[in-house]
Amino acid sequence: QVQLVESGGGLVQPGGSLRLSCAASGFIFSSYAMDWYRQAPGKEREWIAAISSGGDRTNYADSVKGRFSISRDNAKNTVYLQMNSLKPEDTAVYYCKGIGLPWGQGTQVTVSS
């Protein structure tokens, strides 16, 4: 069964950091480029970061560039999103995704004082 399970979200103060994880199962993880998306209340889902299957290439949306970092560990079938200098506008449900793979349940990130 193909599955993506996000974790690591929570409540953090502005300027704080969180690291999200996405555990993959049921497919050959190392063959897939992976992305992170987010969806804020009342807004459409937004792409924020991508990483190549081998982890050697990354790309970011302007809204998170310089603050967020995507990485992966193919031995652990996991992709990560390190989020630093968090802002209230980063509040959203965060999802990982690969082409043709199902959406997971997401993990809630709330940035608030």
Secondary structure, 3 states (H helix, E strand, C coil): CCEEEEECCEEECCCCCEEEEEEEECCCHHHCCEEEEEECCCCCCEEEEEECCCCCCEEECCCCCCCEEEEEECCCCEEEEEECCCCHHHCEEEEEECCCCCCCCCEEEEECC
